[in-house]
Amino acid sequence: MARLRADVSFALVDAVIITMAYVAGLTARFADGIADSLDWWPGFWRVLPLIVIVHLVANVAFGNYGHVWEYASVGEALRVAAASAFAGILIVSTVFVAHNAFDLRQPIPISVVILGAMFTVVGTGVVRFRSRVFSFQRMVDQTTSMRALVVGTGRPAAVLARQALNLDPPLDIVGFVDIKDGTTVRRLVGRPVWSGVDRVPDLVRTYRIEQVIVATTAPRDMLNELVDSCSSIDVALRIVPDLNALLKGEVGGGIRNIELADLLPRPTVDTDMAPVARALEGRTILVTGAGGSIGSEIVRQCLSFADTTVIALDHDETHLHDCSPSWEGTGRPPRLEISDIRDVPALEQVFERHQPDVVFHAAAHKHVPILERCPEEAVKTNIVGTANVIEAAKRTHVERFVLISTDKAVDPSSVMGASKRVAEMLTQAAAQQADTGVYTAVRFGNVLWSRGSVVPTFMRQISDGGPVTITDPRMTRYFMTVPEAVQLVLQSAAMSHGGEVFVLDMGEAVRILDLANRLIRLSGLVPGRDIEIRSIGMRPGEKLQEVLSDGPLGPSDHPKISKAALGLPDAEMVDAEVHRLSKLATAGDRIEVEATLHGLARHGARRLMGDRDIPRSVAR
């Protein structure tokens, strides 16, 4: 009904334009002799309603109603002209036949009909297209193009349709799907518009669609619905990730396959990197654990800042080797150092050699089940190794030190989490002890596609034909992409005053069972039918739910970053307990190591400061 009202309104506007066009035509025809036109006006007024009706019927016949004219292209322009031309020819033919065959008086000069039809084209075109300039659409090469269905009916969808033939491979846009049910739009850039994402599977089958492309800002639940509904049909699901780039003229806007990150229940993080650039440009930056997922991305993003020198340190040469191609693509590859943070003399030599201004400490053991069996190794690397890096940073007067921490450090139930909590305490203690420099920690959850994490494990199991193994259907975790996490880490480094434990906004927690289902469906398979999901029970040290803080979170200068209200630990007691842990780890007393570690992480002596912010005097 709403569409009918809109079309009726458009038809009334057309009727006014047609009337004005033919009045203008008659006036222009007799501009030099107004008296000569007086004989024609009575007949003109009698036939004018028929002329208007003929034009409106022609518009309907040529499909000139039901469009989103803001995004119309050359096809619609040609239809507007064709409708007016057809109406003009029909009127001229009728007048000619009536006058010559039936000897009836000619009610209107044929030249007036021609002028009226021409003015009608101009008038209806101006109303529909305003100031748009159209380029002629090339014919689709059906032998090389792929049939595509576009989800979205806004400007990005229309722009994508116009660029379709310039893509590789070129696309034949069959039609559009409005994500809103009950849409009143019938056509867009000459293609049909259907209502509701739930119709996509039927449309794919009916029109032999090869690609479904999302070209709108779609809610995450809608994307999940689309993935689920298309899981049993052979069609590629793709998305335009950067609508602004598409609108600015970048062909295709970087179209890619729909990925797991697109389905997470959290918006993409958009970080202002200007403060980060001011803090890091022109600095020498050392990244430990540079061969890991987070460390390598820190290296990559730091290389983008002007006049920075980046030192990539890792104990594993293979990891550095594997990351080097992506770093070299920046044009300014980092300086590579093979060193172990547990080797104090070698570590001190690296610091003395490069004199870093900023240190991002990402080196750590992270796999929970393994560290449960080897707690002494967690102590040696995650705690003693961190203490070694901090001492080297103090000795060389580093300006900023940032520890990469984890949500598993909150009320830790695992050796890995406890070791990272103690590392946080070491960093806070350093903020009190260092003569110069700012020492801070950044805590976040899981990152997608990090080495050895759940996502690549699930993908390997899917590739092997299953089963996909989960520990518990109720288990949830926080997820973020590696680039997003690193952007916020850099942001935290730039705004730190010293002693804080920053917590990144990870959005909503995701059920691991839902994650497994999504990955199976993104692989074109159906959970339970093609791939079994099997629960194997929780492993030692694991929690059902992780949390990012066990206390209130305070605000920071960034909306996606908070500060955990942890208070400052007693620095001397932390140092003493870490020394004790180091001796126990060296002796290999696993039972005593684990007990002491958990005791320090959960109940270590602190000079608690309640919910107050850490004073600026800590950062000297």
C-alpha positions in Angstrom: 0.0 0.0 0.0 2.9 2.4 0.9 4.5 1.7 -2.5 1.2 2.3 -4.3 0.8 5.7 -2.6 4.4 6.6 -3.6 3.7 5.6 -7.2 0.5 7.6 -7.3 2.2 10.6 -5.9 4.9 10.3 -8.6 2.3 9.9 -11.3 0.6 13.1 -10.2 3.9 14.9 -10.4 4.4 13.5 -13.9 0.8 14.6 -14.9 1.7 18.2 -13.9 5.0 18.0 -15.8 3.3 16.6 -19.0 0.7 19.3 -18.8 3.3 22.0 -18.5 5.4 20.4 -21.3 2.6 20.5 -23.8 1.5 24.0 -22.8 5.1 25.1 -23.3 5.2 23.2 -26.6 2.1 25.0 -28.0 3.3 28.4 -26.7 6.7 27.9 -28.3 5.2 26.7 -31.6 3.3 30.0 -32.0 5.8 32.3 -30.2 6.0 34.6 -33.2 2.2 34.8 -33.8 0.2 34.5 -30.6 -3.0 35.3 -32.4 -2.5 32.3 -34.6 -2.5 30.0 -31.6 -5.9 31.1 -30.3 -7.7 28.8 -32.7 -5.7 25.8 -31.3 -6.2 26.3 -27.5 -9.9 25.0 -27.3 -9.0 21.7 -29.0 -5.8 21.5 -27.1 -7.6 21.6 -23.7 -10.0 18.9 -24.9 -7.3 16.4 -25.8 -4.8 17.3 -23.0 -6.3 14.8 -20.5 -5.9 12.0 -23.1 -2.3 13.1 -23.8 -1.6 12.9 -20.1 -3.2 9.5 -19.7 -1.2 8.1 -22.7 2.1 9.3 -21.2 1.3 7.9 -17.8 0.3 4.5 -19.3 3.6 4.5 -21.2 5.5 5.2 -18.0 3.8 2.3 -16.4 4.5 0.1 -19.4 8.2 1.0 -19.5 8.6 0.4 -15.7 9.2 4.0 -14.7 7.7 3.7 -11.3 8.9 1.7 -8.2 12.6 2.7 -8.5 15.1 4.3 -6.0 15.8 7.1 -8.4 18.6 8.5 -6.3 20.8 5.6 -7.5 19.3 5.2 -11.0 21.6 4.7 -13.9 21.6 5.0 -17.7 19.1 2.1 -18.0 16.4 4.1 -16.2 17.2 7.2 -18.2 16.7 5.4 -21.4 13.4 4.0 -20.2 12.2 7.5 -19.3 13.1 8.7 -22.8 11.6 5.7 -24.5 8.3 6.1 -22.7 7.9 9.7 -23.8 9.0 8.9 -27.3 6.5 6.0 -27.5 3.7 8.2 -26.1 4.6 10.9 -28.6 4.6 8.5 -31.5 1.2 7.1 -30.4 -0.4 10.5 -30.1 1.0 11.7 -33.5 -0.2 8.5 -35.1 -3.7 8.9 -33.6 -3.9 12.5 -34.7 -2.7 11.7 -38.2 -5.1 8.8 -38.6 -8.0 10.8 -37.2 -7.4 13.7 -39.5 -6.6 11.8 -42.8 -8.7 8.7 -42.5 -11.8 10.1 -40.9 -11.5 13.7 -42.1 -11.7 15.0 -38.5 -10.4 18.4 -37.6 -6.8 18.1 -36.2 -7.1 19.1 -32.5 -3.3 19.9 -32.1 -0.4 20.5 -34.4 1.9 17.5 -34.8 4.9 19.8 -34.1 3.4 20.6 -30.7 3.2 16.9 -29.9 6.8 16.5 -30.8 7.8 19.5 -28.7 5.6 18.3 -25.8 7.1 14.9 -25.8 10.7 16.4 -25.8 9.8 18.7 -23.0 8.3 15.8 -21.1 11.5 13.9 -21.3 13.4 16.8 -20.0 11.0 17.5 -17.1 10.6 13.9 -16.0 14.3 13.4 -16.3 15.1 16.4 -14.1 12.7 15.3 -11.4 14.1 11.8 -11.4 17.8 12.3 -11.9 18.4 15.9 -10.8 22.0 16.7 -11.5 23.3 13.1 -12.1 25.5 12.5 -15.0 25.3 9.0 -16.4 27.7 6.9 -18.3 26.4 4.2 -20.6 26.4 0.8 -19.1 28.4 -1.8 -21.0 26.7 -5.0 -21.9 27.4 -7.8 -19.5 29.7 -10.5 -20.8 27.7 -13.6 -19.8 30.6 -15.9 -20.5 33.0 -14.4 -17.9 30.8 -12.7 -15.3 29.5 -14.3 -12.1 25.8 -14.0 -11.2 25.6 -12.1 -7.9 22.9 -11.1 -5.5 23.6 -7.9 -3.5 22.3 -7.6 0.1 21.5 -3.9 0.6 19.6 -1.2 -1.2 21.5 1.9 -0.3 24.0 4.0 -2.1 26.9 1.5 -1.6 24.8 -1.3 -3.2 24.0 1.0 -6.2 27.7 2.0 -6.6 28.8 -1.6 -6.4 26.3 -2.5 -9.2 27.7 0.2 -11.4 31.3 -1.1 -10.8 30.3 -4.7 -11.3 31.8 -5.1 -14.8 35.2 -3.6 -13.6 35.7 -6.3 -10.9 37.8 -9.4 -11.4 35.9 -11.5 -12.2 33.1 -9.2 -13.5 29.7 -9.6 -11.9 26.3 -9.8 -13.3 24.1 -8.2 -10.6 20.8 -10.1 -10.8 19.1 -8.1 -8.1 19.1 -6.8 -4.5 17.8 -7.8 -1.1 16.6 -5.2 1.3 17.5 -6.3 4.9 14.2 -4.8 6.1 11.0 -6.8 5.7 8.2 -5.3 3.7 10.3 -2.9 1.6 8.4 -0.6 -0.7 11.3 -0.4 -3.2 10.7 -2.6 -6.3 13.8 -1.7 -8.5 17.3 -0.3 -8.1 19.5 0.6 -11.0 17.2 -1.4 -13.2 17.4 -4.6 -11.1 14.6 -6.1 -9.0 14.6 -5.6 -5.2 13.3 -8.4 -2.9 12.5 -8.0 0.8 14.0 -9.9 3.7 17.3 -11.9 4.1 15.3 -15.1 4.7 14.5 -15.1 0.9 18.2 -15.4 -0.1 18.4 -19.2 -0.3 15.3 -19.4 -2.6 16.6 -16.6 -4.7 20.0 -18.3 -5.0 18.3 -21.5 -6.3 15.9 -19.7 -8.6 18.3 -17.4 -10.3 21.4 -19.6 -10.1 23.3 -17.1 -8.0 27.0 -17.8 -7.6 27.9 -15.0 -5.1 25.9 -13.2 -2.3 27.5 -9.9 -1.5 26.7 -7.8 1.6 27.0 -4.1 0.7 25.3 -2.5 3.7 26.0 -2.0 7.4 24.4 -5.2 8.5 23.7 -6.2 12.1 25.8 -9.1 13.3 22.7 -11.3 14.0 21.6 -10.7 10.4 25.0 -11.9 9.1 24.8 -14.9 11.3 21.3 -15.6 9.9 22.6 -15.3 6.4 25.5 -17.7 7.0 23.1 -20.2 8.6 20.5 -20.0 5.9 23.1 -20.5 3.1 25.0 -23.3 4.8 23.4 -26.1 2.7 23.6 -24.4 -0.7 26.5 -23.9 -3.0 27.1 -20.1 -3.0 30.0 -17.9 -2.0 29.2 -15.4 0.8 31.1 -12.1 0.5 31.1 -8.7 2.0 32.2 -5.1 1.3 34.2 -4.4 4.4 34.9 -0.7 3.7 31.8 1.0 2.4 33.5 4.4 2.6 36.2 3.3 0.2 33.6 2.0 -2.2 31.8 5.3 -2.1 35.1 7.2 -2.7 35.6 5.2 -5.9 37.7 2.3 -4.9 36.5 -0.5 -7.2 34.7 -3.1 -5.2 35.6 -1.6 -1.8 37.9 -4.5 -1.1 35.3 -7.3 -1.5 36.2 -10.4 0.4 34.7 -13.5 1.8 32.7 -13.2 5.0 35.0 -14.0 7.9 34.6 -15.1 11.5 35.4 -11.6 12.7 32.4 -10.2 10.8 30.1 -12.4 12.9 31.4 -11.5 16.4 28.9 -9.7 18.6 30.9 -6.5 18.9 31.5 -3.5 16.6 34.8 -3.0 14.9 37.2 -0.9 16.9 38.1 2.4 15.3 41.1 4.0 17.0 42.5 7.5 16.6 46.2 6.8 16.0 47.3 10.4 16.1 48.2 10.3 19.9 50.0 7.0 19.3 52.0 8.5 16.5 53.1 11.4 18.7 54.3 9.0 21.4 56.1 6.6 19.0 57.4 8.6 16.0 61.2 8.9 16.0 61.6 6.3 18.8 63.5 3.1 19.0 61.0 0.4 19.8 61.9 -3.1 21.1 59.3 -5.8 20.9 59.9 -9.1 22.7 58.1 -12.2 21.5 58.1 -10.5 18.1 57.6 -13.8 16.3 54.2 -14.4 18.0 50.8 -13.3 16.8 50.6 -10.2 19.0 54.3 -9.3 18.9 54.5 -9.6 15.1 51.5 -7.3 14.7 53.0 -4.8 17.1 56.2 -4.8 15.0 54.1 -4.3 11.8 52.1 -1.4 13.1 55.1 0.3 14.7 56.9 0.2 11.4 54.2 2.5 10.0 55.2 5.4 12.2 57.7 7.9 10.8 61.4 7.6 11.7 60.9 4.7 14.0 63.5 2.0 14.5 62.0 -1.3 15.5 63.9 -4.2 17.1 62.1 -7.6 16.7 63.4 -9.9 19.4 62.4 -13.6 19.7 64.1 -16.8 20.9 62.8 -18.7 17.9 64.5 -18.0 14.6 61.8 -19.8 12.6 59.1 -17.4 13.9 61.2 -14.4 13.0 61.9 -15.9 9.6 58.2 -16.6 9.0 57.2 -13.0 10.0 59.9 -11.3 8.0 58.1 -11.1 4.6 55.2 -9.2 6.0 57.5 -6.8 7.8 59.7 -6.2 4.7 56.6 -5.2 2.8 56.6 -2.0 4.8 59.8 -0.8 3.2 61.6 -0.4 6.5 62.1 -3.9 7.9 63.0 -4.3 11.6 66.3 -5.2 13.1 66.1 -8.9 14.1 67.5 -10.2 17.4 67.6 -13.9 18.4 67.7 -13.8 22.2 65.9 -15.5 25.2 64.5 -13.3 27.9 65.7 -15.9 30.4 69.3 -15.3 29.3 70.2 -12.1 31.3 73.6 -11.4 29.7 72.3 -11.7 26.2 69.3 -9.6 27.0 71.3 -6.9 28.5 73.6 -6.8 25.4 70.5 -6.3 23.2 69.4 -3.4 25.4 72.8 -1.8 25.5 73.3 -2.2 21.7 70.0 -0.6 20.7 69.1 1.7 23.6 65.3 1.4 23.1 63.0 4.2 24.1 59.9 2.0 24.2 59.5 -1.7 25.0 56.5 -3.9 24.3 56.9 -7.1 26.2 54.9 -9.8 24.4 57.1 -12.8 25.0 55.4 -15.5 27.1 54.4 -19.1 27.4 50.6 -19.1 26.9 49.2 -22.6 26.5 47.2 -23.5 29.6 47.2 -27.3 29.6 51.0 -27.5 29.0 51.8 -25.0 31.7 49.7 -26.9 34.2 52.1 -29.8 33.7 55.2 -27.6 33.7 54.6 -24.7 36.2 58.3 -24.1 36.7 58.6 -23.2 33.0 55.8 -20.6 33.4 57.7 -19.1 36.2 61.0 -19.0 34.4 59.6 -17.3 31.3 56.4 -15.4 32.3 57.7 -14.1 35.7 61.5 -14.3 35.8 61.8 -13.4 32.1 59.5 -10.4 32.7 61.6 -9.3 35.6 64.7 -9.6 33.4 63.2 -7.4 30.7 62.1 -4.8 33.3 65.5 -4.7 34.9 67.2 -4.2 31.5 64.6 -1.4 30.7 65.4 0.3 34.0 69.1 0.1 33.4 68.8 1.7 29.9 66.2 4.3 31.1 63.4 3.2 28.8 60.7 5.8 28.4 57.8 3.4 28.2 57.4 -0.3 29.1 54.2 -2.1 28.2 53.4 -5.7 29.4 51.0 -7.7 27.2 48.7 -9.5 29.7 45.6 -11.7 29.6 42.1 -12.0 31.0 43.3 -15.3 32.5 45.2 -13.2 35.1 41.9 -12.3 36.7 41.3 -14.5 39.8 43.5 -17.1 38.1 42.7 -20.7 38.1 45.6 -21.8 35.9 49.3 -21.6 36.2 49.5 -19.5 33.0 47.0 -17.0 34.4 48.7 -16.8 37.8 52.1 -16.3 36.1 50.7 -13.4 34.1 49.1 -11.8 37.2 52.5 -11.9 38.9 54.0 -10.3 35.8 51.4 -7.5 36.1 52.4 -7.0 39.7 56.1 -6.8 38.7 55.2 -4.1 36.2 53.3 -2.1 38.8 56.2 -2.5 41.2 58.5 -1.2 38.5 56.3 1.9 38.1 57.1 2.7 41.8 60.8 1.8 41.7 62.1 3.2 38.3 63.8 6.5 38.4 62.5 7.3 34.9 60.0 5.8 32.5 56.4 4.7 32.5 55.5 1.1 33.2 52.1 -0.3 32.4 50.2 -3.5 31.6 47.4 -4.2 29.0 45.0 -7.0 29.6 42.7 -8.5 27.0 41.1 -11.8 25.9 41.6 -14.2 23.0 42.6 -13.0 19.6 41.3 -14.6 16.5 43.8 -16.8 14.5 46.6 -16.5 17.0 49.1 -19.3 16.8 47.8 -22.5 18.6 44.5 -20.9 19.6 41.0 -22.3 19.2 40.2 -21.0 15.7 43.1 -22.6 13.8 42.5 -25.7 15.9 38.9 -25.9 14.8 39.7 -25.2 11.2 42.2 -28.0 11.2 39.6 -30.4 12.6 37.1 -29.2 10.1 39.6 -29.8 7.3 40.2 -33.3 8.6 36.5 -34.1 8.5 35.9 -33.7 12.2 35.0 -34.1 14.9 35.4 -30.6 16.2 36.1 -30.9 19.9 35.0 -28.4 22.6 35.5 -28.7 26.3 32.1 -27.7 27.5 29.0 -26.3 25.6 28.6 -23.6 28.2 32.1 -22.3 27.9 32.5 -18.6 26.8 35.5 -16.5 25.8 36.2 -12.9 24.7 37.5 -12.5 21.1 39.1 -9.7 19.2 41.1 -9.5 16.0 44.9 -9.2 16.3 45.1 -5.8 14.5 42.3 -4.3 16.7 44.0 -5.6 19.9 47.3 -4.1 18.9 45.8 -0.8 18.0 44.4 -0.6 21.6 47.7 -1.8 23.1 49.5 1.1 21.3 46.8 3.5 22.4 47.2 2.3 26.0 51.0 2.9 25.8 50.5 6.4 24.5 48.1 7.5 27.4 49.7 5.7 30.3 51.0 7.6 33.3 52.5 4.5 35.0 51.3 1.7 37.2 48.0 1.1 35.4 46.6 -2.2 34.3 44.5 -1.3 31.3 41.6 -3.5 30.2 40.5 -3.6 26.6 36.8 -3.6 25.7 36.3 -7.0 24.1 32.5 -6.7 23.5 30.3 -9.6 24.5 31.6 -13.1 25.4 31.1 -15.7 22.7 30.1 -19.3 23.4 32.8 -21.7 22.1 30.0 -23.9 20.8 28.6 -21.0 18.7 32.1 -20.3 17.5 32.5 -23.9 16.3 29.1 -23.8 14.6 30.0 -20.5 12.8 33.3 -21.9 11.5 31.7 -25.1 10.2 29.0 -23.1 8.4 31.6 -20.6 6.9 33.3 -23.7 5.6 30.2 -24.5 3.6 29.2 -27.4 5.9 26.4 -28.2 8.3 27.1 -28.9 12.0 25.9 -32.3 13.1 25.3 -33.4 9.5 28.7 -32.9 7.9 30.9 -32.3 10.9 30.3 -33.7 14.4 30.8 -31.4 17.4 32.0 -33.4 20.4 32.4 -32.3 24.1 35.5 -33.7 25.8 35.3 -32.0 29.2 37.2 -29.1 30.7 40.9 -29.4 31.0 43.0 -28.6 34.2 43.2 -24.9 34.8 40.3 -23.9 32.5 37.3 -21.8 33.5 33.8 -21.9 32.1 33.8 -18.1 31.8 36.7 -15.6 31.7 36.3 -12.1 33.1 38.4 -9.0 32.3 38.4 -7.7 35.9 37.4 -9.0 39.3 36.7 -5.5 40.5 35.3 -2.2 39.2 36.8 -0.7 36.1 37.6 3.0 35.9 37.5 5.2 32.7 40.5 6.2 30.7 41.0 8.7 27.9 39.8 6.1 25.3 36.2 4.8 25.2 37.3 1.2 24.5 40.0 1.1 27.2 39.3 0.9 31.0 41.6 0.8 34.0 41.4 -2.1 36.5 41.2 -0.8 40.1 43.9 -3.1 41.5 45.8 -0.8 43.7 49.6 -0.9 43.9 51.4 -4.0 45.2 54.2 -3.8 47.8 57.2 -3.6 45.5 59.7 -5.1 47.9 57.5 -8.0 48.8 56.8 -8.8 45.2 60.5 -8.8 44.4 61.2 -11.1 47.4 58.4 -13.5 46.4 59.6 -13.6 42.7 63.1 -14.4 43.9 61.7 -17.2 46.0 59.7 -18.5 43.0 62.8 -18.4 40.8 64.7 -20.6 43.2 61.9 -23.1 43.5 61.6 -23.2 39.7 65.3 -23.8 39.3 65.1 -26.6 41.8 62.2 -28.2 39.9 59.9 -28.5 42.8 56.6 -28.4 40.8 54.2 -28.8 43.7 55.8 -26.0 45.8 56.2 -23.8 42.7 52.5 -24.1 41.9 51.4 -23.5 45.5 53.6 -20.5 45.9 52.6 -19.1 42.5 48.9 -19.3 43.2 49.3 -17.9 46.7 51.2 -14.9 45.3 48.8 -14.3 42.4 45.7 -14.5 44.5 46.7 -13.3 47.9 50.0 -11.6 47.5 50.8 -8.8 50.0 49.7 -5.4 48.6 49.5 -1.8 49.6 45.9 -1.6 48.4 44.6 1.7 47.3 40.9 0.9 46.9 39.3 2.3 43.7 41.5 5.4 43.5 43.5 6.1 40.4 47.2 5.5 40.6 48.8 8.9 41.3 50.7 10.7 38.6 53.7 10.9 41.0 54.3 7.2 40.3 55.2 8.0 36.7 58.4 9.9 37.0 
